[in-house]
Amino acid sequence: MSGEDRADRLRRRRQRARDRARTDESNETEETDKSEETGKTGGSAKTAETAETAETAKPDETEKTEETEEKKGAEATDETDEPKESVKDVQKPTYMYLPHSVRRDLDRAYSMLKAEYEYEYQEGFEKNRHFYPLVVSLGLEAIEELDPEDVRARLSEKE
């Protein structure tokens, strides 16, 4: 079993979970709309009772809706009430194998920069959304200036 197969399965599983969540949310919205329309139009008493019974018999849906609203509120930006898009939905995942020393330095740099950035600007600094793209773009700029001899010297330093 290769890592790529595992990654593909994981991506498919996550996408199915997102699709199910979206379907559940749209079903809840449709049920709410239908029950509101029944109440507004003065539908039959039996229909109103069925709607009330459905609402009282399913307290989990109410809790899920409240949890969803809380999550959306937590993901909302400071400037607008629109929820942020997940980095996983917007960016393509890239997997790397790094030596322990490089990984330790990377984690340490993130922790320091995150603390300084959040202290200075009072806003979040996310590893996947902000830090990794910054590290890679700055690294690419530095690599463009290297010639093959410099690359070989740097690689021998790291080994």
Beta strands, then each sheet from edge to edge (+ up, - down):
end
